[in-house]
Structures are given as structure tokens and as C-alpha cells.
Amino acid sequence: MFTHVTRPGAIGSLRVANRLVMGAMHLNMENLDDGGAALAAFYAARARGGAGLIITGGSAVSTVAAGGPGYSHVNDPAHHPALRRTADAVHEEGGKIALQLFHAGRYALTGASGPAPVAPSAVYSRFSRTTPRALTEAEIGETVRDFARGAATARDLGYDAVEVMASEGYLINQFLSPVTNLRDDGWGGDAARRRRFPLEVLRAVREAAGDGFPVLFRISGADLVPGSSTQEETEALAVALAQGGAAALDIGVGWHESRVPTVQSAVPPGTWAPYAEAVKKALCAAGYADVPVIASNRVAGLDQAESLLRGGGIDHVSMARPLLADPDLPAKWTAGRSALVNVCLACNEACIDRSFGTERVSCLVNPRAGHEREFPEQPGAHPPRSFAVIGGGPAGLEAARALAALGHRVDLFEEDEELGGQFRLARQVPGKEDFAATVRYFTAELARLGVRVHLGRRLGLGDAGLLSRFAGAVLATGVQPRLPDIPGWPLLHTVTYPEAFARPESLGERVVLLGGGGIAMDLAHLLTGERTPATPQAFLAAYGLGEGPATQTPTARHRLTLVRRGPRIGAGTGPSTRWVVLSALRAHGVEMVTGVGYREITREGVVVQGADGAERLLPADSVVFATGQEPERATVPALRAAGVPFEAVGGARDAARVNAVRATAEGLAAAHRL
Ligand code: SF4
């Protein structure tokens, strides 16, 4: 069925077993003080799962090249043991691995204590909030040599290839763009001189790495930044790189400063493939049809990869996050077990958002990602015992899965008639439809692992006898909404957020949502009536990038006001997603009120008080409370009466700081501790 994905391919002299490339992603594991053990285990799992080629997260070619403190440094011998161990581990699993050579330029997030960022010109970056120092001619030459040394070192450390990072707005992309390259010397001024730096890097890297060592280039199919490189310039670059001997072109899209979402769930899968196809077309027209093109960004699953490859417009497909979510994705699809694939939600919460900080990258739906060594899953390693998991939300589902994967007997008790907990609310929200796929995955996986699932079963004190038969339990009963202490609230139609999610049609025309956190933001998004995913054409047209009809903004049934005591609506939502959702809410005319106290609910609406003491009425027909939550721990007396050891996880442990990433991670950790 996947005849195109599974077809062997070649990138220069490198033979790859299939057309699926794991794309580069910085993991914040590259600089751990563990000799590369965690990094090697992470990539080995993806090689074992069937990725044809793995491209590592960027490895800085010099100190100033690093994107942040957690980067590896290919030209620093102190990093070589970890880099070598990673390549060896992938090879032991039969995989192939390329090291990405990286220079952040003005995107370096090295902080006040790190080296000052450098770039072709001193142009302020909104992403790193710094103005870099312009490189001197001598420093440009030194940087070219840094890339070359990096390539030779990667080859010596056992890598099968290198990829030069020249997209996403990093240093080489900065040289290419007239927005960030304001030079008027041999390295800037017109398109040909802006192209000189990448071509010099390619020449030097090829020379240093030697004949036959494949050099991939990741270039930007479109910068999505006003005034940046044109389509013609992009195609001319692609042809020049092919002419210069690049073994493959990997096509990224967008800069970190771009105001067009590229990797968020609001972006329909497949949106960016035409940009890669345009590069391939240009290569064919110029006589370089033999140079493979890799399509990256927002390829959601192997069925989509298969259809893109079948179309013949590209040669390989790159995915990163789907392989964090499920390292065995290729093997499962090709074995016809796609129902058991743990689907990436494009939420970015544990991966991309963390990669710009210092926390180790992992995955919301697969908290083992990045922690493969801490949580080995070898059935039979421990004597099998019986465990109860109470609660079938994200934390309980992951706890039950992990316990069963360790070979234990597991009974899961859920008081509702369906698994999923808060994911059942989330799946209704525009852009979060894939949360339903997570529930489907866990349902199928628990069945495969033999977990006995008891739906509609609320445990109480009378169940102490039943609970006493288990060796241990995981309390994953989640949260209850907290009601604020506001005078007058019965006067209006007031509901809690779960009630509003369950019956949105019951809300009046004017809705005030008190809380303003992630849940309130999601609920407001649902109430706008927006429906996603749009088609790629409609999405592109909405951002002025295509010619199709833009998605029509539906006529709103509600007038919505989001109210928060604190200064930021949606605080706690990941930075890569928050601005996209806020833009959507603004486009739907949602009013946002922050920094106010809740004074009173009257027949007319909600009275709030600003920092200046002035009171104001927010007119409302319905008021929704999304004002926090309390742990749901009603089963604790039964567990205590049973004398069974238990671990509370997720919202049942700490409702104030719970989120889905923390919930699944705690479910996994509890399963391994019990
Ligand atoms: Fe995908 Fe979210 Fe996991 Fe990242 S954290 S890999 S976006 S599911």
C-alpha cells in the first residue's frame, strides 16, 4: 500500500531504505552531561522504528553559532564522544544519520552571558530581541571554514552525511535575504552576491568532507517575511546549489519572525508541499532532475507522505514531530497497524516551545520521547502485578498504557461512558480535532495490551474491598472547576466551562468568559463557530499567499468577552500557538479585558473593576466560569480504607499547575515508580 514511501532511495552516494526522513529538531538533549546516552537512545528508537534517514538537530559550527546553551558543538572535541555515540547507536539499529551544521546568526538565544549574536548586517531581530553585530569580511571567511571543519568532523565521527541549515531565518538565510543582508560588498547588494555565502559554504564543505560524502542543504521554500527573497531568487539558489554539488535540497518554510503560522495545528497538513514541488520543477527545468528534493513542514502522516510522493513532485518526505509522538510510526504504517499510531497533535507544547528554551524536548502524547533510558519498556523485566488506574483522562491513559507495557495486569476505572477526560473537551476546539485521534490511539493500545477498561464506574468507599486486591493504584481522577466567590451570580445564566463545552448551544448571544486562561481561550475559539482544518488553498489565501478563496469568517452566533484578572489572556498556552489563537479570536471580534477584578454579577452582566478603581459593566446573557480548578480526589478515602499504595498524578495531584504535558508525563513516571 505504501509503495512510494517504502521505495529505497539515494541521496548522493548514500542509500536510504525508504523515503521517510526524520527532520532536524533541536532537543535540548545535545549538551546533557551524560556522554550522549539520552540523545543516542532517542535517535536509536527512531531508527529502529523505520525512519530511512535521520537528520540531527543543529550542531553549532562555532561558539557564536549556537542557538542557545543546549546546543552541541561539532567543532569542540568535548562534544565528540556524544556525537559519535549517537551516530553509532543509529547505525546499530540499521539506520542512517546526517549531522546538521548550524549557525543561528541573529537568531542566537544565548542570553546576556553568551556571545553577542552576529549576522550579515546589524538588523534587529524580534525573535531573539537583539541587534546582532555585522560580521567582518575576515569573520565571514572564518565562518565558512567553521562549516567546512564541521563537515570533516562529522564524517570522521561516523555520520553518513551532513545537512547545512540555510532556512528558517538562520545565518545563511540571513545572508540570502535583502531584509537582513544590507551589505554592499562582495557578500551582499544583489541576489547573486547574497547567494555567495551559501555557495562558498557548499564549496568549502564539499572540499573538506571529500568526494562521495553527501552534503544536503536545507533552504527556505518561502521566507514568509515581507520584502524577503523572491520565488525566482529561491529557484536560482536551488539551481546554483545543485550545480555546486548539493546531494539533496530539503525545503523548509518561514522564519521565526514570520507572522504566517507554519507548524501550528491551524495550518492544514500538506500546505507547504507545493513550495518543495516548485523547487523540484526548477531543478528539472535546469537539468538537475537527479537532485532529490525533500518536502518538510506539516506533513501529518504516512498516507499524506505516500500521496505526495505518488504525485512525483518531490523525492522524500521529512517529518520530525510525528516521530517524536510515535517513533514506530513507519513500522506501524507499513505493517498495516495505523490504528496503533500515536498521532502528533501539532500542539508544540513539549517540543517546539521547549526547543527555544532550555527544557528537554519531549512529547505531550508520548512522554517517553527524550526519556527512553529513564523509562525502558521491557515486558518481563519485573514480576507482573495487578494495578488499578482510576480515571481515564490523559494522565490515567498513559499510566495504564505504561503499566501494561511493563507487563503488569491493569484495570482502568472511568466514571464517564467514554475515555479521554479533558481531551474530549479539547477535540471540539478548532485546530484541536486530532485530540480525538489520541483518545482513539489509547483505546486501541490499551486493548492491544490487555488492559481491562471499566467505563461508567465511579469508585467509592464501598469499593475498598475491590481496591485492596491491587498491588497499587494510580489516582488520575483529574479536576473539578472552581467557582469564584462573586456576589449575585445566580441572577444570570451562569455555567462552568465543562457545562459550556457540553452544551454550547445553551449559551446566550452575549457571553462573558471569566478566567482568560487556556481553557477559556479554547472555549471562546469553539464559540466563534470557526471550523478547521481549512484547505491548504484557503489557508494560503487567507494569508495572501495564494489565489484560492480565503476561508469565510462565519457569522458569529455569540458576542464574546474574555476576562482575566492577570495581564495576559491565554497565559500558559505555548508561545508558538498563543499568538495564532489570539489572532483568530481578534479576527472574530472577541473582546479581551485584562487586569480587572470581578465585582458582581447583575441581571445585565458582569461588573469588573480596573486597576484605577473604575467599575465597568460587561453586558452578558451568559457567564462562563473558567476560573481555575480543584483536584478531584473523592476516591482517596476508598484507597486509604483499602490500604493500597497509590500515586496521584495530573490534576488529581496539583490542579493549579496541571496541563496535558505534565499529566501524561506524571502518568508515565508513576507507572515506573509503582
Ligand atoms: Fe506533536 Fe505536540 Fe508531541 Fe510536539 S508535543 S510532537 S506537537 S504531539
Residues whose N, C-alpha, C, O or C-beta is under 5 A from the ligand:
A	BS01	SF4	R321 L324 A325 V343 C344 L345 A346 C347 N348 E349 A350 C351 S362 C363 L364 V365
